[in-house]
């Protein structure tokens, strides 16, 4: 029988709240850190995160706080569930209060825009005395919060740590697989967001199911190509954190990235829309592709779309007019 942990969840958005609630069902204690004190107070008083998970009743044992020190006190494990582009700042604030040696599990997907660093590289830099892992896979926060079955991958460079974390973080409706391919899991999670914008744009522009299927398939080729250039294993990219996550996020407007792309395809204003991490990752991903001499026309097209330099129809025509070649 496993020992219950005290788990600090940094981030009280939909995904952080869902993970915190799920940790309780797995027999752990969970403390939720919210940047906004009013949000923390509302969660504690009403046991609902009305801002991010409206209408879903939360376990009364899920305590929220706006104090980083209180959230991290006596933590056995830390789930970092803040947007990728704010991870560095959040870990800088957390640093003085993080217990040494406690694993930090990254639950955000992206690449830092300014540096091109993966989330694990940032965490290792900011918290050098703490082992780093990542949790990723096909998972909507609302599904997990409602207790619907979900499977994800937990990755760490140390296979033993990855297995321990997968065992500890699994819950009755959350199944965690383990891997030591941390890079593969992170690359899959970051790039699928960019490809989901492309899939959403295709859908929003009314280009049909055939075009969507072709784009997702060829997008996955690009994901594998880039992943392998980073040293990711092909079997990781074919798993939950790669192909699995891509399938989920490219097929539903529950995905913020797909919804963002769909709005783009329909010609709607993007101002004020919820955060779409792929919009931040696209530019740096395209830059990495160019610097490494890789071929990723879909990812580069998304970057041009987001900059307003290309329309969805023009992007599709450009992709269709590329020189013909063997698929493999």
C-alpha positions in Angstrom: 0.0 0.0 0.0 1.4 3.4 -1.0 2.1 6.1 1.5 -0.2 9.2 1.1 1.7 12.3 0.0 1.1 16.0 0.5 1.0 17.3 -3.0 1.4 21.0 -3.8 -0.4 22.1 -7.0 1.0 25.3 -8.4 -1.8 26.8 -10.5 -5.6 27.0 -9.9 -6.7 27.0 -13.5 -8.9 24.2 -14.9 -6.1 21.7 -15.2 -4.5 22.4 -11.8 -7.9 22.3 -10.0 -8.7 19.0 -11.8 -5.4 17.4 -10.8 -5.7 18.6 -7.2 -9.1 17.1 -6.9 -7.9 13.9 -8.5 -5.0 13.6 -6.1 -7.6 13.5 -3.3 -9.4 10.6 -4.9 -6.0 8.8 -4.9 -5.7 9.1 -1.1 -3.3 12.0 -1.0 -3.5 15.5 0.6 -3.6 18.3 -2.0 -3.0 22.0 -1.6 -3.8 24.4 -4.5 -1.8 27.6 -5.0 -3.7 30.4 -6.8 -2.1 33.6 -7.8 -5.4 35.4 -7.3 -6.4 35.5 -3.6 -10.0 36.1 -4.4 -10.1 32.9 -6.4 -8.5 30.9 -3.5 -11.0 32.3 -1.1 -13.9 31.4 -3.4 -12.7 27.8 -3.8 -12.4 27.4 -0.1 -15.8 29.0 0.6 -17.9 27.6 -2.2 -15.9 24.4 -3.2 -16.3 25.4 -6.8 -13.8 27.0 -9.2 -16.5 28.9 -11.0 -13.9 30.8 -13.1 -12.3 27.8 -14.7 -14.5 24.8 -14.0 -18.0 26.3 -13.6 -20.7 24.1 -12.0 -18.4 21.3 -10.9 -18.5 20.7 -7.2 -15.1 20.1 -5.6 -14.1 18.0 -2.6 -14.2 20.1 0.5 -10.7 18.8 1.4 -9.2 20.6 -1.6 -7.8 23.7 0.1 -6.6 26.7 -1.9 -4.2 29.4 -0.9 -2.5 32.4 -2.4 0.5 32.0 -0.2 3.3 30.1 -2.0 5.0 29.3 1.3 1.8 27.7 2.7 1.2 25.8 -0.5 4.7 24.3 -0.5 5.0 23.6 3.2 5.8 19.9 3.9 5.1 19.0 0.2 6.2 15.5 -0.9 5.6 16.3 -4.5 5.0 19.5 -6.5 2.8 19.6 -9.6 3.6 22.8 -11.6 0.5 23.6 -13.5 1.1 27.2 -14.7 1.2 28.3 -18.4 4.5 27.4 -20.0 5.5 31.0 -20.6 5.1 31.9 -16.9 6.8 28.8 -15.5 10.2 30.5 -15.0 8.6 33.4 -13.0 6.5 31.0 -10.9 9.4 28.8 -10.0 11.5 31.9 -9.1 8.8 32.8 -6.5 8.5 29.2 -5.4 12.2 28.6 -5.1 12.8 29.8 -1.5 10.0 27.6 -0.2 10.5 24.4 -2.2 11.7 21.5 0.0 15.0 20.1 -1.3 14.9 16.8 -3.1 11.1 16.9 -3.7 10.2 16.0 -7.2 8.7 18.7 -9.4 6.3 17.4 -12.0 5.7 19.7 -14.9 2.1 19.7 -16.2 2.3 22.6 -18.7 3.1 22.0 -22.4 5.3 24.4 -24.4 8.7 25.8 -25.3 9.9 29.0 -23.8 9.6 31.7 -26.5 12.7 33.7 -25.6 15.2 30.9 -25.1 13.8 27.9 -26.9 14.2 25.8 -23.7 11.9 23.0 -22.7 10.0 23.2 -19.5 12.3 20.6 -17.8 15.4 22.7 -18.7 13.8 25.7 -17.1 12.9 23.7 -13.9 16.4 22.2 -13.7 17.9 25.7 -13.9 15.6 27.3 -11.4 15.5 24.3 -8.9 18.8 22.5 -9.3 18.3 20.5 -6.1 15.0 19.0 -7.2 14.4 16.1 -9.6 12.2 17.1 -12.5 9.5 15.1 -14.3 6.6 15.8 -16.6 3.0 14.6 -16.8 1.4 14.7 -20.3 -1.2 13.0 -22.4 -4.7 13.2 -23.9 -6.6 14.9 -21.1 -9.3 17.6 -20.8 -9.5 19.2 -17.4 -13.3 19.0 -17.4 -13.2 15.2 -18.1 -10.8 14.5 -15.3 -12.6 16.8 -12.8 -15.8 15.0 -13.6 -14.2 11.6 -12.8 -14.1 10.4 -16.4 -11.4 7.8 -17.3 -8.1 9.4 -18.3 -4.6 8.0 -19.1 -1.4 10.0 -19.2 2.4 9.5 -19.2 4.7 10.5 -16.4 8.3 11.0 -17.6 11.6 11.5 -15.8 15.2 10.9 -17.0 15.5 8.5 -14.0 13.3 5.5 -14.9 12.8 4.6 -11.2 11.6 8.1 -10.3 9.2 8.0 -13.3 7.8 4.7 -12.1 7.4 5.9 -8.5 5.6 9.0 -9.6 3.3 7.1 -12.0 2.4 4.8 -9.2 1.8 7.6 -6.7 -0.1 10.0 -9.0 -2.4 7.3 -10.4 -6.0 7.4 -9.0 -9.2 5.4 -9.5 -10.0 7.3 -12.8 -6.4 8.4 -13.7 -4.0 5.8 -15.1 -0.4 6.9 -15.3 2.2 5.2 -17.5 5.9 5.8 -17.0 8.9 6.5 -19.3 12.4 7.8 -19.0 12.1 9.6 -22.3 11.5 13.1 -20.8 12.4 14.9 -24.0 10.0 12.9 -26.1 7.1 13.5 -23.8 7.8 17.3 -23.7 8.3 17.6 -27.4 5.1 15.8 -28.1 3.1 17.9 -25.7 4.5 21.2 -27.0 4.2 20.6 -30.7 0.7 19.0 -30.7 -0.6 22.4 -29.5 0.8 24.1 -32.7 -0.7 21.4 -34.9 -4.1 21.7 -33.1 -4.2 25.3 -34.2 -3.7 24.2 -37.8 -6.4 21.5 -37.4 -8.8 24.1 -35.9 -8.1 26.6 -38.7 -8.8 23.9 -41.3 -12.1 23.1 -39.6 -13.0 26.7 -39.1 -12.4 27.5 -42.8 -14.7 24.7 -43.8 -12.1 22.8 -45.8 -13.6 19.4 -44.9 -12.8 16.2 -43.0 -10.5 14.9 -45.7 -8.2 18.0 -45.5 -8.3 17.8 -41.7 -7.2 14.1 -41.7 -4.4 14.8 -44.1 -3.2 17.8 -42.1 -3.2 15.9 -38.8 -1.4 12.9 -40.3 1.3 15.0 -42.0 1.6 17.2 -38.9 2.4 14.1 -36.9 5.2 13.3 -39.4 6.6 16.8 -38.6 6.2 16.1 -34.8 8.1 12.9 -35.1 10.8 14.5 -37.3 11.5 17.3 -34.9 11.2 14.9 -31.9 13.8 12.6 -33.3 16.1 15.5 -34.0 15.9 16.3 -30.2 16.7 12.6 -29.4 13.1 11.6 -28.6 12.3 7.9 -29.1 9.7 7.0 -31.8 7.7 4.8 -29.5 7.2 7.7 -27.1 5.9 9.9 -29.9 3.5 7.1 -30.9 2.2 6.9 -27.4 -0.2 8.9 -25.1 2.0 12.0 -24.9 2.4 12.3 -28.7 -0.1 10.7 -31.0 -2.7 10.3 -28.2 -2.6 13.9 -27.2 -2.6 15.0 -30.9 -5.8 13.0 -31.6 -7.6 14.6 -28.7 -6.6 18.2 -29.3 -7.1 18.1 -33.0 -10.8 17.0 -32.9 -12.7 19.2 -30.4 -13.3 22.8 -29.5 -12.8 21.7 -25.9 -9.2 22.1 -26.9 -8.2 25.8 -26.5 -5.7 25.4 -29.3 -8.2 23.9 -31.7 -10.8 26.5 -30.7 -8.2 29.3 -31.3 -7.4 27.9 -34.7 -11.1 27.5 -35.6 -11.7 31.1 -34.8 -8.8 32.0 -37.0 -10.2 29.9 -39.8 -13.6 31.6 -39.5 -12.0 35.0 -39.6 -13.1 36.0 -36.1 -11.2 38.3 -33.8 -8.7 36.5 -31.5 -8.7 39.3 -29.0 -9.7 38.2 -25.5 -9.8 34.5 -26.3 -8.6 32.1 -23.6 -4.9 31.2 -23.6 -3.8 29.0 -26.4 -0.3 27.7 -25.6 0.3 26.7 -29.2 0.1 30.4 -30.3 3.2 31.1 -28.0 5.0 27.9 -29.1 4.6 28.2 -32.8 7.1 31.0 -33.4 9.9 29.4 -31.4 9.2 26.0 -32.9 9.5 27.4 -36.4 12.7 29.1 -35.5 14.1 25.8 -34.1 13.1 24.0 -37.3 14.9 26.6 -39.4 18.0 26.5 -37.3 18.2 22.8 -37.4 17.5 22.6 -41.1 14.4 20.5 -40.6 11.3 20.3 -42.8 8.1 21.3 -41.1 5.9 23.3 -43.5 2.7 22.9 -41.4 4.3 24.4 -38.2 5.9 27.2 -40.3 2.5 27.9 -41.9 0.8 28.2 -38.5 3.5 30.8 -37.5 2.7 32.8 -40.7 -1.0 32.5 -40.0 -0.7 33.8 -36.5 1.4 36.8 -37.8 -1.3 37.6 -40.3 1.0 37.0 -43.2 -1.0 34.2 -44.6 -4.6 33.2 -44.9 -5.9 29.7 -44.2 -6.8 29.1 -47.8 -3.4 30.4 -49.0 -1.6 28.2 -46.5 -3.5 25.1 -47.7 -2.9 25.9 -51.3 0.9 26.3 -50.6 1.0 23.0 -48.8 -0.9 21.2 -51.7 1.4 22.7 -54.3 4.7 21.5 -52.6 6.7 19.1 -54.8 5.3 15.6 -54.9 7.3 12.9 -53.2 7.1 9.4 -51.7 5.1 9.4 -48.4 7.8 7.4 -46.7 
